[in-house]
């Protein structure tokens, strides 16, 4: 069974909504930059590409930075994964940014993803861990 597993280092970033200006729609620069980081992270560790039509499952673990203003007790709960983020970015927008960035790279289209899990955590090392495999 083919599997893709890689890590995108840095703060998890949601896919931004298209912006409109001068009568044209464009993707926000922050989204373009993050999707580029996802592509580079994938290419540094993987060369697997799923065939068009294969049914895929994606599992994402998004680790956000621990806020500096939290108490020592809260920080400990965050490190133990007992306290988890209930703030932005939204879990579905995290997935959207990762899945869209991998179109025509890891698979033909993210519509091949038929199942998925996204978990949000805190960490001293912000990152997104991605696992994709055939169902």
N, C-alpha and C positions, 0 to 999 in steps of 0.2 A: 504494500500500500504506500503510495506516494504521500509525503508530508513536507510541509514548508514550515520552518520555525525560525523566527528572527526577532530581534529587539530593536526598537526605535528609541534611542536615548534622548532625553529631554522631556519637558513638560507635555503631557497629553494635550492635544489641540483638537478642538471640534472643527468640523467642516463648516465654513461660513456660508451664509446665504449669498446668492448672487447680488451684486450691486448694480445700480443703473445710473448711467451718466451719459450725456450727449446722445440720448436715444439708443444706447447700446448696453447690453448686459455684460458684466465682466466678473471674474472670480476675484475675491479679495486677495491681496498680496500675502497676507498671513497664511491663508489656505494654500496658495500656490507653493509657498516656501515649505510648509509642513508636508505637503504631498511629495515634494521633491526629496525631502529628508527620508520619507517612508521608502521611496524608490531606491535611493542610495543605500539605505540600511538593508533592504531586501537583496540588492545586487552584491553587497559585500559578503553575504553569507549563503545565498541560495542561487541556483540556476535552474531550478525545477519549474516547469510550466505545465499546468493541467490542460488537458485537451478540451476543446470546445464541446459543450454538452455534458461534461462530467459534473456530477452533483457533489457539492462541496459543503463542508462545515468549517466555520471560523470560530476560534476561541481567542478572546482578547482579554488581557489583564493590563489595566491602565493604572499606573502608579503615579499619583500626584505628589508634589512637594508638601511636606508638613508645614503648616503655617507657623511663622516665628512667634506669633502672639499666644500660642496655646500653653496651658499649664503643663508641668512635668508629668502629671498623672495622665492627662489627655494625650500627650506625646507618646507615652508608653503604650496606651491603648491603641494608638494609631500604628505604632511599630509592630504590635502583636496582631494587627488586622482585626481587632475587635471594634474599633471605631473606624468607619469607612466614610468616604466623601459623599455628601448629599448636596454638593454644590456643582456648578458648571465646571467643566463641560458635561453636557448630557451624554449618557452612555450611547444613545443611538447616533449622535453626531460624531462621536469618537470613531465608531465603527464605519460610518459613511466615509470619513476622511481616509481611513486605512483601505477600505474596500475599493473606493474609486481610484486611489493612487496605484493600485495593482492591476487595473484593467490593462489588457494587452501586454502584461508583463508576467504575472504569475498565472493568469487565466485570461480567456478571451474577454469575458464580461462578468462583473460582479453579480449579475442575475443568476449565475450558476450556484451561488451560495444559497442553500436551501435550509440551513440550520446554523445557529450560532449562540454563543454565550459571551457576554461582556461583563467583567467584574471590575469594580473600581476600588482602589486601595490607596493608602498613603505610604510614602517611603522617603528615606533620606536621599535616594537616588531615583529621581523622576524618570519614567520610561514607559513604553508600551511593549508588552510581549505578545507576539502574534503566532498562532498555530493554525494552519489550514491543512485539511486532509479530505480525502474522498469519503463520501458517506457509503 
